[in-house]
Amino acid sequence: MNKIKYEVIIYWSDEDNAYIAEVPELPGCAADGQSYEEAMRNIEIIILEWLETAAELGRHIPKPKGRLVYA
């Protein structure tokens, strides 16, 4: 993810039988994949599409905050 600095959370979903990648800072921004790597590749595309669509619609685009959750 060259210039993308949003936190991405990836987890396995038994219900979907796939890895799910979510971006908490971008509402509704999620992707899936059959492998961790595929989910990551897919979310990179979706993040760019989310940002492009928000810009076209004149919606607020949050600045990346980086790590949101601490373990």
PQR file with spaces between the fields and no chain letter, atoms N, CA, C, O and H, PARSE charges and radii, in Angstrom:
ATOM       1  N    MET     1       0.849   -1.171    0.000 -0.4000 1.5000
ATOM       2  CA   MET     1       0.000    0.000    0.000 -0.0000 2.0000
ATOM       3  C    MET     1       0.892    1.230    0.000  0.5500 1.7000
ATOM       4  O    MET     1       1.207    1.762    1.065 -0.5500 1.4000
ATOM       5  N    ASN     2       1.287    1.671   -1.125 -0.4000 1.5000
ATOM       6  CA   ASN     2       2.221    2.773   -1.283 -0.0000 2.0000
ATOM       7  C    ASN     2       1.909    3.955   -0.385  0.5500 1.7000
ATOM       8  O    ASN     2       2.621    4.200    0.588 -0.5500 1.4000
ATOM       9  H    ASN     2       1.031    1.239   -1.990  0.4000 1.0000
ATOM      10  N    LYS     3       0.854    4.690   -0.700 -0.4000 1.5000
ATOM      11  CA   LYS     3       0.553    5.928   -0.006 -0.0000 2.0000
ATOM      12  C    LYS     3      -0.624    5.779    0.944  0.5500 1.7000
ATOM      13  O    LYS     3      -1.020    6.751    1.587 -0.5500 1.4000
ATOM      14  H    LYS     3       0.276    4.491   -1.491  0.4000 1.0000
ATOM      15  N    ILE     4      -1.184    4.601    1.045 -0.4000 1.5000
ATOM      16  CA   ILE     4      -2.337    4.386    1.901 -0.0000 2.0000
ATOM      17  C    ILE     4      -1.850    4.146    3.323  0.5500 1.7000
ATOM      18  O    ILE     4      -1.038    3.255    3.573 -0.5500 1.4000
ATOM      19  H    ILE     4      -0.863    3.811    0.523  0.4000 1.0000
ATOM      20  N    LYS     5      -2.361    4.959    4.260 -0.4000 1.5000
ATOM      21  CA   LYS     5      -1.877    4.871    5.625 -0.0000 2.0000
ATOM      22  C    LYS     5      -2.986    4.554    6.622  0.5500 1.7000
ATOM      23  O    LYS     5      -2.816    4.759    7.824 -0.5500 1.4000
ATOM      24  H    LYS     5      -3.021    5.683    4.058  0.4000 1.0000
ATOM      25  N    TYR     6      -4.104    4.064    6.139 -0.4000 1.5000
ATOM      26  CA   TYR     6      -5.209    3.713    7.021 -0.0000 2.0000
ATOM      27  C    TYR     6      -4.973    2.344    7.661  0.5500 1.7000
ATOM      28  O    TYR     6      -4.385    1.451    7.051 -0.5500 1.4000
ATOM      29  H    TYR     6      -4.242    3.897    5.162  0.4000 1.0000
ATOM      30  N    GLU     7      -5.440    2.199    8.893 -0.4000 1.5000
ATOM      31  CA   GLU     7      -5.351    0.914    9.580 -0.0000 2.0000
ATOM      32  C    GLU     7      -6.250   -0.101    8.868  0.5500 1.7000
ATOM      33  O    GLU     7      -7.391    0.204    8.521 -0.5500 1.4000
ATOM      34  H    GLU     7      -5.918    2.925    9.389  0.4000 1.0000
ATOM      35  N    VAL     8      -5.731   -1.290    8.657 -0.4000 1.5000
ATOM      36  CA   VAL     8      -6.490   -2.381    8.054 -0.0000 2.0000
ATOM      37  C    VAL     8      -6.511   -3.532    9.053  0.5500 1.7000
ATOM      38  O    VAL     8      -5.468   -3.942    9.562 -0.5500 1.4000
ATOM      39  H    VAL     8      -4.804   -1.537    8.938  0.4000 1.0000
ATOM      40  N    ILE     9      -7.703   -4.050    9.328 -0.4000 1.5000
ATOM      41  CA   ILE     9      -7.863   -5.202   10.209 -0.0000 2.0000
ATOM      42  C    ILE     9      -8.260   -6.379    9.339  0.5500 1.7000
ATOM      43  O    ILE     9      -9.232   -6.302    8.588 -0.5500 1.4000
ATOM      44  H    ILE     9      -8.550   -3.717    8.915  0.4000 1.0000
ATOM      45  N    ILE    10      -7.510   -7.473    9.438 -0.4000 1.5000
ATOM      46  CA   ILE    10      -7.809   -8.678    8.660 -0.0000 2.0000
ATOM      47  C    ILE    10      -8.068   -9.829    9.618  0.5500 1.7000
ATOM      48  O    ILE    10      -7.301  -10.058   10.553 -0.5500 1.4000
ATOM      49  H    ILE    10      -6.720   -7.536   10.049  0.4000 1.0000
ATOM      50  N    TYR    11      -9.155  -10.549    9.376 -0.4000 1.5000
ATOM      51  CA   TYR    11      -9.509  -11.692   10.228 -0.0000 2.0000
ATOM      52  C    TYR    11     -10.194  -12.761    9.383  0.5500 1.7000
ATOM      53  O    TYR    11     -10.714  -12.480    8.303 -0.5500 1.4000
ATOM      54  H    TYR    11      -9.778  -10.363    8.616  0.4000 1.0000
ATOM      55  N    TRP    12     -10.187  -13.978    9.887 -0.4000 1.5000
ATOM      56  CA   TRP    12     -10.848  -15.094    9.221 -0.0000 2.0000
ATOM      57  C    TRP    12     -12.318  -15.122    9.623  0.5500 1.7000
ATOM      58  O    TRP    12     -12.640  -14.953   10.799 -0.5500 1.4000
ATOM      59  H    TRP    12      -9.765  -14.207   10.764  0.4000 1.0000
ATOM      60  N    SER    13     -13.207  -15.331    8.664 -0.4000 1.5000
ATOM      61  CA   SER    13     -14.637  -15.451    8.919 -0.0000 2.0000
ATOM      62  C    SER    13     -15.099  -16.848    8.513  0.5500 1.7000
ATOM      63  O    SER    13     -15.090  -17.191    7.331 -0.5500 1.4000
ATOM      64  H    SER    13     -12.946  -15.468    7.709  0.4000 1.0000
ATOM      65  N    ASP    14     -15.503  -17.652    9.498 -0.4000 1.5000
ATOM      66  CA   ASP    14     -16.055  -18.977    9.195 -0.0000 2.0000
ATOM      67  C    ASP    14     -17.349  -18.849    8.392  0.5500 1.7000
ATOM      68  O    ASP    14     -17.621  -19.651    7.498 -0.5500 1.4000
ATOM      69  H    ASP    14     -15.510  -17.373   10.458  0.4000 1.0000
ATOM      70  N    GLU    15     -18.139  -17.833    8.724 -0.4000 1.5000
ATOM      71  CA   GLU    15     -19.418  -17.625    8.049 -0.0000 2.0000
ATOM      72  C    GLU    15     -19.229  -17.382    6.553  0.5500 1.7000
ATOM      73  O    GLU    15     -19.980  -17.905    5.730 -0.5500 1.4000
ATOM      74  H    GLU    15     -17.918  -17.182    9.451  0.4000 1.0000
ATOM      75  N    ASP    16     -18.212  -16.580    6.211 -0.4000 1.5000
ATOM      76  CA   ASP    16     -17.945  -16.253    4.814 -0.0000 2.0000
ATOM      77  C    ASP    16     -16.944  -17.197    4.162  0.5500 1.7000
ATOM      78  O    ASP    16     -16.766  -17.185    2.944 -0.5500 1.4000
ATOM      79  H    ASP    16     -17.602  -16.155    6.880  0.4000 1.0000
ATOM      80  N    ASN    17     -16.287  -18.022    4.990 -0.4000 1.5000
ATOM      81  CA   ASN    17     -15.243  -18.922    4.526 -0.0000 2.0000
ATOM      82  C    ASN    17     -14.172  -18.147    3.748  0.5500 1.7000
ATOM      83  O    ASN    17     -13.722  -18.559    2.679 -0.5500 1.4000
ATOM      84  H    ASN    17     -16.431  -18.032    5.979  0.4000 1.0000
ATOM      85  N    ALA    18     -13.781  -16.993    4.341 -0.4000 1.5000
ATOM      86  CA   ALA    18     -12.804  -16.124    3.685 -0.0000 2.0000
ATOM      87  C    ALA    18     -12.163  -15.215    4.726  0.5500 1.7000
ATOM      88  O    ALA    18     -12.668  -15.059    5.838 -0.5500 1.4000
ATOM      89  H    ALA    18     -14.146  -16.658    5.210  0.4000 1.0000
ATOM      90  N    TYR    19     -11.048  -14.625    4.341 -0.4000 1.5000
ATOM      91  CA   TYR    19     -10.438  -13.577    5.154 -0.0000 2.0000
ATOM      92  C    TYR    19     -11.170  -12.276    4.841  0.5500 1.7000
ATOM      93  O    TYR    19     -11.464  -11.985    3.682 -0.5500 1.4000
ATOM      94  H    TYR    19     -10.638  -14.752    3.438  0.4000 1.0000
ATOM      95  N    ILE    20     -11.460  -11.505    5.869 -0.4000 1.5000
ATOM      96  CA   ILE    20     -12.139  -10.228    5.716 -0.0000 2.0000
ATOM      97  C    ILE    20     -11.159   -9.123    6.101  0.5500 1.7000
ATOM      98  O    ILE    20     -10.492   -9.212    7.132 -0.5500 1.4000
ATOM      99  H    ILE    20     -11.221  -11.741    6.811  0.4000 1.0000
ATOM     100  N    ALA    21     -11.073   -8.100    5.285 -0.4000 1.5000
ATOM     101  CA   ALA    21     -10.236   -6.935    5.567 -0.0000 2.0000
ATOM     102  C    ALA    21     -11.156   -5.728    5.713  0.5500 1.7000
ATOM     103  O    ALA    21     -11.971   -5.447    4.834 -0.5500 1.4000
ATOM     104  H    ALA    21     -11.615   -8.027    4.447  0.4000 1.0000
ATOM     105  N    GLU    22     -11.018   -5.017    6.835 -0.4000 1.5000
ATOM     106  CA   GLU    22     -11.843   -3.847    7.096 -0.0000 2.0000
ATOM     107  C    GLU    22     -10.963   -2.644    7.410  0.5500 1.7000
ATOM     108  O    GLU    22      -9.870   -2.788    7.957 -0.5500 1.4000
ATOM     109  H    GLU    22     -10.357   -5.245    7.549  0.4000 1.0000
ATOM     110  N    VAL    23     -11.450   -1.462    7.059 -0.4000 1.5000
ATOM     111  CA   VAL    23     -10.757   -0.209    7.359 -0.0000 2.0000
ATOM     112  C    VAL    23     -11.686    0.584    8.280  0.5500 1.7000
ATOM     113  O    VAL    23     -12.629    1.216    7.803 -0.5500 1.4000
ATOM     114  H    VAL    23     -12.338   -1.346    6.615  0.4000 1.0000
ATOM     115  N    PRO    24     -11.434    0.560    9.592 -0.5600 1.5000
ATOM     116  CA   PRO    24     -12.351    1.194   10.545  0.2800 2.0000
ATOM     117  C    PRO    24     -12.577    2.690   10.301  0.5500 1.7000
ATOM     118  O    PRO    24     -13.660    3.197   10.593 -0.5500 1.4000
ATOM     119  N    GLU    25     -11.599    3.389    9.784 -0.4000 1.5000
ATOM     120  CA   GLU    25     -11.718    4.830    9.586 -0.0000 2.0000
ATOM     121  C    GLU    25     -12.563    5.207    8.361  0.5500 1.7000
ATOM     122  O    GLU    25     -12.981    6.357    8.224 -0.5500 1.4000
ATOM     123  H    GLU    25     -10.719    2.977    9.548  0.4000 1.0000
ATOM     124  N    LEU    26     -12.810    4.246    7.482 -0.4000 1.5000
ATOM     125  CA   LEU    26     -13.577    4.504    6.263 -0.0000 2.0000
ATOM     126  C    LEU    26     -14.847    3.654    6.309  0.5500 1.7000
ATOM     127  O    LEU    26     -14.804    2.473    5.963 -0.5500 1.4000
ATOM     128  H    LEU    26     -12.471    3.312    7.593  0.4000 1.0000
ATOM     129  N    PRO    27     -15.968    4.226    6.726 -0.5600 1.5000
ATOM     130  CA   PRO    27     -17.201    3.458    6.900  0.2800 2.0000
ATOM     131  C    PRO    27     -17.581    2.636    5.667  0.5500 1.7000
ATOM     132  O    PRO    27     -17.636    3.148    4.549 -0.5500 1.4000
ATOM     133  N    GLY    28     -17.839    1.349    5.903 -0.4000 1.5000
ATOM     134  CA   GLY    28     -18.257    0.456    4.828 -0.0000 2.0000
ATOM     135  C    GLY    28     -17.136   -0.040    3.945  0.5500 1.7000
ATOM     136  O    GLY    28     -17.385   -0.763    2.980 -0.5500 1.4000
ATOM     137  H    GLY    28     -17.794    0.933    6.811  0.4000 1.0000
ATOM     138  N    CYS    29     -15.909    0.331    4.252 -0.4000 1.5000
ATOM     139  CA   CYS    29     -14.769   -0.064    3.426 -0.0000 2.0000
ATOM     140  C    CYS    29     -14.268   -1.435    3.881  0.5500 1.7000
ATOM     141  O    CYS    29     -13.629   -1.566    4.925 -0.5500 1.4000
ATOM     142  H    CYS    29     -15.707    0.918    5.036  0.4000 1.0000
ATOM     143  N    ALA    30     -14.569   -2.444    3.079 -0.4000 1.5000
ATOM     144  CA   ALA    30     -14.195   -3.820    3.421 -0.0000 2.0000
ATOM     145  C    ALA    30     -14.009   -4.631    2.145  0.5500 1.7000
ATOM     146  O    ALA    30     -14.559   -4.308    1.092 -0.5500 1.4000
ATOM     147  H    ALA    30     -15.088   -2.338    2.230  0.4000 1.0000
ATOM     148  N    ALA    31     -13.228   -5.678    2.266 -0.4000 1.5000
ATOM     149  CA   ALA    31     -12.992   -6.591    1.144 -0.0000 2.0000
ATOM     150  C    ALA    31     -12.752   -7.979    1.725  0.5500 1.7000
ATOM     151  O    ALA    31     -12.597   -8.142    2.936 -0.5500 1.4000
ATOM     152  H    ALA    31     -12.781   -5.941    3.121  0.4000 1.0000
ATOM     153  N    ASP    32     -12.722   -8.974    0.847 -0.4000 1.5000
ATOM     154  CA   ASP    32     -12.434  -10.323    1.317 -0.0000 2.0000
ATOM     155  C    ASP    32     -11.456  -10.999    0.370  0.5500 1.7000
ATOM     156  O    ASP    32     -11.098  -10.453   -0.674 -0.5500 1.4000
ATOM     157  H    ASP    32     -12.848   -8.842   -0.136  0.4000 1.0000
ATOM     158  N    GLY    33     -11.034  -12.193    0.751 -0.4000 1.5000
ATOM     159  CA   GLY    33     -10.125  -12.970   -0.078 -0.0000 2.0000
ATOM     160  C    GLY    33      -9.986  -14.373    0.461  0.5500 1.7000
ATOM     161  O    GLY    33     -10.243  -14.618    1.640 -0.5500 1.4000
ATOM     162  H    GLY    33     -11.326  -12.637    1.598  0.4000 1.0000
ATOM     163  N    GLN    34      -9.581  -15.294   -0.391 -0.4000 1.5000
ATOM     164  CA   GLN    34      -9.392  -16.680    0.039 -0.0000 2.0000
ATOM     165  C    GLN    34      -8.102  -16.866    0.825  0.5500 1.7000
ATOM     166  O    GLN    34      -7.928  -17.878    1.504 -0.5500 1.4000
ATOM     167  H    GLN    34      -9.373  -15.095   -1.348  0.4000 1.0000
ATOM     168  N    SER    35      -7.193  -15.892    0.736 -0.4000 1.5000
ATOM     169  CA   SER    35      -5.965  -15.920    1.536 -0.0000 2.0000
ATOM     170  C    SER    35      -5.794  -14.538    2.165  0.5500 1.7000
ATOM     171  O    SER    35      -6.428  -13.567    1.751 -0.5500 1.4000
ATOM     172  H    SER    35      -7.334  -15.070    0.185  0.4000 1.0000
ATOM     173  N    TYR    36      -4.931  -14.474    3.165 -0.4000 1.5000
ATOM     174  CA   TYR    36      -4.614  -13.200    3.815 -0.0000 2.0000
ATOM     175  C    TYR    36      -4.088  -12.212    2.775  0.5500 1.7000
ATOM     176  O    TYR    36      -4.485  -11.047    2.753 -0.5500 1.4000
ATOM     177  H    TYR    36      -4.417  -15.263    3.501  0.4000 1.0000
ATOM     178  N    GLU    37      -3.201  -12.690    1.926 -0.4000 1.5000
ATOM     179  CA   GLU    37      -2.592  -11.839    0.908 -0.0000 2.0000
ATOM     180  C    GLU    37      -3.617  -11.315   -0.087  0.5500 1.7000
ATOM     181  O    GLU    37      -3.571  -10.150   -0.482 -0.5500 1.4000
ATOM     182  H    GLU    37      -2.879  -13.636    1.945  0.4000 1.0000
ATOM     183  N    GLU    38      -4.549  -12.186   -0.491 -0.4000 1.5000
ATOM     184  CA   GLU    38      -5.589  -11.765   -1.434 -0.0000 2.0000
ATOM     185  C    GLU    38      -6.497  -10.715   -0.795  0.5500 1.7000
ATOM     186  O    GLU    38      -6.874   -9.744   -1.451 -0.5500 1.4000
ATOM     187  H    GLU    38      -4.587  -13.132   -0.170  0.4000 1.0000
ATOM     188  N    ALA    39      -6.848  -10.901    0.473 -0.4000 1.5000
ATOM     189  CA   ALA    39      -7.673   -9.916    1.171 -0.0000 2.0000
ATOM     190  C    ALA    39      -6.957   -8.569    1.224  0.5500 1.7000
ATOM     191  O    ALA    39      -7.584   -7.523    1.056 -0.5500 1.4000
ATOM     192  H    ALA    39      -6.542  -11.690    1.005  0.4000 1.0000
ATOM     193  N    MET    40      -5.644   -8.596    1.458 -0.4000 1.5000
ATOM     194  CA   MET    40      -4.871   -7.357    1.513 -0.0000 2.0000
ATOM     195  C    MET    40      -4.816   -6.679    0.148  0.5500 1.7000
ATOM     196  O    MET    40      -4.971   -5.461    0.055 -0.5500 1.4000
ATOM     197  H    MET    40      -5.135   -9.446    1.594  0.4000 1.0000
ATOM     198  N    ARG    41      -4.597   -7.451   -0.905 -0.4000 1.5000
ATOM     199  CA   ARG    41      -4.582   -6.875   -2.259 -0.0000 2.0000
ATOM     200  C    ARG    41      -5.938   -6.252   -2.592  0.5500 1.7000
ATOM     201  O    ARG    41      -6.016   -5.163   -3.159 -0.5500 1.4000
ATOM     202  H    ARG    41      -4.471   -8.440   -0.829  0.4000 1.0000
ATOM     203  N    ASN    42      -7.003   -6.969   -2.227 -0.4000 1.5000
ATOM     204  CA   ASN    42      -8.347   -6.484   -2.539 -0.0000 2.0000
ATOM     205  C    ASN    42      -8.687   -5.216   -1.760  0.5500 1.7000
ATOM     206  O    ASN    42      -9.312   -4.308   -2.307 -0.5500 1.4000
ATOM     207  H    ASN    42      -6.939   -7.854   -1.766  0.4000 1.0000
ATOM     208  N    ILE    43      -8.281   -5.140   -0.484 -0.4000 1.5000
ATOM     209  CA   ILE    43      -8.621   -3.954    0.301 -0.0000 2.0000
ATOM     210  C    ILE    43      -7.857   -2.734   -0.209  0.5500 1.7000
ATOM     211  O    ILE    43      -8.361   -1.614   -0.119 -0.5500 1.4000
ATOM     212  H    ILE    43      -7.773   -5.878   -0.039  0.4000 1.0000
ATOM     213  N    GLU    44      -6.664   -2.927   -0.737 -0.4000 1.5000
ATOM     214  CA   GLU    44      -5.924   -1.800   -1.308 -0.0000 2.0000
ATOM     215  C    GLU    44      -6.725   -1.173   -2.453  0.5500 1.7000
ATOM     216  O    GLU    44      -6.797    0.051   -2.563 -0.5500 1.4000
ATOM     217  H    GLU    44      -6.255   -3.837   -0.810  0.4000 1.0000
ATOM     218  N    ILE    45      -7.313   -1.993   -3.285 -0.4000 1.5000
ATOM     219  CA   ILE    45      -8.131   -1.515   -4.404 -0.0000 2.0000
ATOM     220  C    ILE    45      -9.371   -0.801   -3.874  0.5500 1.7000
ATOM     221  O    ILE    45      -9.727    0.276   -4.351 -0.5500 1.4000
ATOM     222  H    ILE    45      -7.255   -2.987   -3.196  0.4000 1.0000
ATOM     223  N    ILE    46     -10.024   -1.406   -2.887 -0.4000 1.5000
ATOM     224  CA   ILE    46     -11.257   -0.848   -2.345 -0.0000 2.0000
ATOM     225  C    ILE    46     -11.003    0.480   -1.638  0.5500 1.7000
ATOM     226  O    ILE    46     -11.823    1.393   -1.733 -0.5500 1.4000
ATOM     227  H    ILE    46      -9.735   -2.281   -2.499  0.4000 1.0000
ATOM     228  N    ILE    47      -9.877    0.601   -0.930 -0.4000 1.5000
ATOM     229  CA   ILE    47      -9.547    1.874   -0.280 -0.0000 2.0000
ATOM     230  C    ILE    47      -9.433    2.973   -1.330  0.5500 1.7000
ATOM     231  O    ILE    47     -10.005    4.051   -1.171 -0.5500 1.4000
ATOM     232  H    ILE    47      -9.211   -0.141   -0.853  0.4000 1.0000
ATOM     233  N    LEU    48      -8.701    2.702   -2.392 -0.4000 1.5000
ATOM     234  CA   LEU    48      -8.550    3.712   -3.443 -0.0000 2.0000
ATOM     235  C    LEU    48      -9.892    4.075   -4.062  0.5500 1.7000
ATOM     236  O    LEU    48     -10.149    5.249   -4.330 -0.5500 1.4000
ATOM     237  H    LEU    48      -8.236    1.826   -2.521  0.4000 1.0000
ATOM     238  N    GLU    49     -10.749    3.087   -4.293 -0.4000 1.5000
ATOM     239  CA   GLU    49     -12.075    3.345   -4.851 -0.0000 2.0000
ATOM     240  C    GLU    49     -12.935    4.139   -3.872  0.5500 1.7000
ATOM     241  O    GLU    49     -13.666    5.043   -4.275 -0.5500 1.4000
ATOM     242  H    GLU    49     -10.539    2.134   -4.075  0.4000 1.0000
ATOM     243  N    TRP    50     -12.846    3.799   -2.577 -0.4000 1.5000
ATOM     244  CA   TRP    50     -13.600    4.517   -1.547 -0.0000 2.0000
ATOM     245  C    TRP    50     -13.205    5.988   -1.548  0.5500 1.7000
ATOM     246  O    TRP    50     -14.063    6.871   -1.558 -0.5500 1.4000
ATOM     247  H    TRP    50     -12.251    3.065   -2.250  0.4000 1.0000
ATOM     248  N    LEU    51     -11.885    6.245   -1.539 -0.4000 1.5000
ATOM     249  CA   LEU    51     -11.382    7.619   -1.507 -0.0000 2.0000
ATOM     250  C    LEU    51     -11.781    8.383   -2.769  0.5500 1.7000
ATOM     251  O    LEU    51     -12.168    9.549   -2.692 -0.5500 1.4000
ATOM     252  H    LEU    51     -11.189    5.528   -1.532  0.4000 1.0000
ATOM     253  N    GLU    52     -11.689    7.741   -3.910 -0.4000 1.5000
ATOM     254  CA   GLU    52     -12.058    8.364   -5.186 -0.0000 2.0000
ATOM     255  C    GLU    52     -13.543    8.722   -5.214  0.5500 1.7000
ATOM     256  O    GLU    52     -13.917    9.819   -5.629 -0.5500 1.4000
ATOM     257  H    GLU    52     -11.375    6.794   -3.973  0.4000 1.0000
ATOM     258  N    THR    53     -14.375    7.799   -4.773 -0.4000 1.5000
ATOM     259  CA   THR    53     -15.821    8.033   -4.760 -0.0000 2.0000
ATOM     260  C    THR    53     -16.183    9.146   -3.785  0.5500 1.7000
ATOM     261  O    THR    53     -16.993   10.013   -4.111 -0.5500 1.4000
ATOM     262  H    THR    53     -14.072    6.908   -4.436  0.4000 1.0000
ATOM     263  N    ALA    54     -15.593    9.131   -2.595 -0.4000 1.5000
ATOM     264  CA   ALA    54     -15.865   10.176   -1.610 -0.0000 2.0000
ATOM     265  C    ALA    54     -15.484   11.549   -2.161  0.5500 1.7000
ATOM     266  O    ALA    54     -16.219   12.520   -1.981 -0.5500 1.4000
ATOM     267  H    ALA    54     -14.935    8.426   -2.330  0.4000 1.0000
ATOM     268  N    ALA    55     -14.340   11.625   -2.829 -0.4000 1.5000
ATOM     269  CA   ALA    55     -13.894   12.896   -3.412 -0.0000 2.0000
ATOM     270  C    ALA    55     -14.869   13.367   -4.491  0.5500 1.7000
ATOM     271  O    ALA    55     -15.209   14.548   -4.550 -0.5500 1.4000
ATOM     272  H    ALA    55     -13.744   10.836   -2.975  0.4000 1.0000
ATOM     273  N    GLU    56     -15.320   12.444   -5.345 -0.4000 1.5000
ATOM     274  CA   GLU    56     -16.256   12.795   -6.421 -0.0000 2.0000
ATOM     275  C    GLU    56     -17.582   13.296   -5.866  0.5500 1.7000
ATOM     276  O    GLU    56     -18.211   14.176   -6.454 -0.5500 1.4000
ATOM     277  H    GLU    56     -15.045   11.483   -5.298  0.4000 1.0000
ATOM     278  N    LEU    57     -18.013   12.733   -4.725 -0.4000 1.5000
ATOM     279  CA   LEU    57     -19.290   13.113   -4.122 -0.0000 2.0000
ATOM     280  C    LEU    57     -19.155   14.292   -3.166  0.5500 1.7000
ATOM     281  O    LEU    57     -20.146   14.756   -2.602 -0.5500 1.4000
ATOM     282  H    LEU    57     -17.502   12.018   -4.247  0.4000 1.0000
ATOM     283  N    GLY    58     -17.930   14.774   -2.985 -0.4000 1.5000
ATOM     284  CA   GLY    58     -17.698   15.898   -2.085 -0.0000 2.0000
ATOM     285  C    GLY    58     -17.829   15.547   -0.616  0.5500 1.7000
ATOM     286  O    GLY    58     -18.080   16.421    0.213 -0.5500 1.4000
ATOM     287  H    GLY    58     -17.125   14.397   -3.443  0.4000 1.0000
ATOM     288  N    ARG    59     -17.664   14.284   -0.291 -0.4000 1.5000
ATOM     289  CA   ARG    59     -17.773   13.833    1.105 -0.0000 2.0000
ATOM     290  C    ARG    59     -16.458   14.020    1.851  0.5500 1.7000
ATOM     291  O    ARG    59     -15.384   14.078    1.253 -0.5500 1.4000
ATOM     292  H    ARG    59     -17.461   13.573   -0.965  0.4000 1.0000
ATOM     293  N    HIS    60     -16.572   14.110    3.160 -0.4000 1.5000
ATOM     294  CA   HIS    60     -15.397   14.244    4.024 -0.0000 2.0000
ATOM     295  C    HIS    60     -14.529   12.991    3.922  0.5500 1.7000
ATOM     296  O    HIS    60     -15.033   11.870    3.987 -0.5500 1.4000
ATOM     297  H    HIS    60     -17.445   14.063    3.646  0.4000 1.0000
ATOM     298  N    ILE    61     -13.241   13.190    3.763 -0.4000 1.5000
ATOM     299  CA   ILE    61     -12.284   12.077    3.743 -0.0000 2.0000
ATOM     300  C    ILE    61     -11.428   12.203    4.999  0.5500 1.7000
ATOM     301  O    ILE    61     -10.645   13.144    5.130 -0.5500 1.4000
ATOM     302  H    ILE    61     -12.832   14.100    3.711  0.4000 1.0000
ATOM     303  N    PRO    62     -11.579   11.252    5.923 -0.5600 1.5000
ATOM     304  CA   PRO    62     -10.817   11.337    7.167  0.2800 2.0000
ATOM     305  C    PRO    62      -9.320   11.205    6.928  0.5500 1.7000
ATOM     306  O    PRO    62      -8.881   10.446    6.063 -0.5500 1.4000
ATOM     307  N    LYS    63      -8.545   11.948    7.701 -0.4000 1.5000
ATOM     308  CA   LYS    63      -7.088   11.796    7.653 -0.0000 2.0000
ATOM     309  C    LYS    63      -6.734   10.511    8.388  0.5500 1.7000
ATOM     310  O    LYS    63      -7.327   10.211    9.424 -0.5500 1.4000
ATOM     311  H    LYS    63      -8.901   12.564    8.403  0.4000 1.0000
ATOM     312  N    PRO    64      -5.775    9.748    7.867 -0.5600 1.5000
ATOM     313  CA   PRO    64      -5.383    8.513    8.548  0.2800 2.0000
ATOM     314  C    PRO    64      -4.845    8.815    9.943  0.5500 1.7000
ATOM     315  O    PRO    64      -4.026    9.714   10.129 -0.5500 1.4000
ATOM     316  N    LYS    65      -5.323    8.043   10.918 -0.4000 1.5000
ATOM     317  CA   LYS    65      -4.870    8.213   12.295 -0.0000 2.0000
ATOM     318  C    LYS    65      -3.798    7.190   12.655  0.5500 1.7000
ATOM     319  O    LYS    65      -3.159    7.283   13.703 -0.5500 1.4000
ATOM     320  H    LYS    65      -5.989    7.313   10.767  0.4000 1.0000
ATOM     321  N    GLY    66      -3.612    6.221   11.776 -0.4000 1.5000
ATOM     322  CA   GLY    66      -2.647    5.167   12.101 -0.0000 2.0000
ATOM     323  C    GLY    66      -3.289    4.136   13.007  0.5500 1.7000
ATOM     324  O    GLY    66      -4.485    3.861   12.906 -0.5500 1.4000
ATOM     325  H    GLY    66      -4.130    6.145   10.925  0.4000 1.0000
ATOM     326  N    ARG    67      -2.514    3.589   13.860 -0.4000 1.5000
ATOM     327  CA   ARG    67      -2.979    2.501   14.727 -0.0000 2.0000
ATOM     328  C    ARG    67      -4.059    2.999   15.683  0.5500 1.7000
ATOM     329  O    ARG    67      -3.834    3.926   16.460 -0.5500 1.4000
ATOM     330  H    ARG    67      -1.542    3.813   13.942  0.4000 1.0000
ATOM     331  N    LEU    68      -5.231    2.374   15.617 -0.4000 1.5000
ATOM     332  CA   LEU    68      -6.372    2.792   16.435 -0.0000 2.0000
ATOM     333  C    LEU    68      -6.546    1.943   17.674  0.5500 1.7000
ATOM     334  O    LEU    68      -7.044    2.434   18.687 -0.5500 1.4000
ATOM     335  H    LEU    68      -5.413    1.620   14.986  0.4000 1.0000
ATOM     336  N    VAL    69      -6.149    0.686   17.623 -0.4000 1.5000
ATOM     337  CA   VAL    69      -6.373   -0.242   18.718 -0.0000 2.0000
ATOM     338  C    VAL    69      -5.039   -0.755   19.213  0.5500 1.7000
ATOM     339  O    VAL    69      -4.173   -1.117   18.416 -0.5500 1.4000
ATOM     340  H    VAL    69      -5.744    0.288   16.801  0.4000 1.0000
ATOM     341  N    TYR    70      -4.872   -0.787   20.492 -0.4000 1.5000
ATOM     342  CA   TYR    70      -3.630   -1.295   21.069 -0.0000 2.0000
ATOM     343  C    TYR    70      -3.903   -2.612   21.766  0.5500 1.7000
ATOM     344  O    TYR    70      -4.885   -2.750   22.495 -0.5500 1.4000
ATOM     345  H    TYR    70      -5.576   -0.493   21.139  0.4000 1.0000
ATOM     346  N    ALA    71      -3.032   -3.575   21.538 -0.4000 1.5000
ATOM     347  CA   ALA    71      -3.188   -4.893   22.154 -0.0000 2.0000
ATOM     348  C    ALA    71      -2.544   -4.908   23.528  0.5500 1.7000
ATOM     349  O    ALA    71      -2.568   -5.932   24.210 -0.5500 1.4000
ATOM     350  H    ALA    71      -2.235   -3.463   20.945  0.4000 1.0000
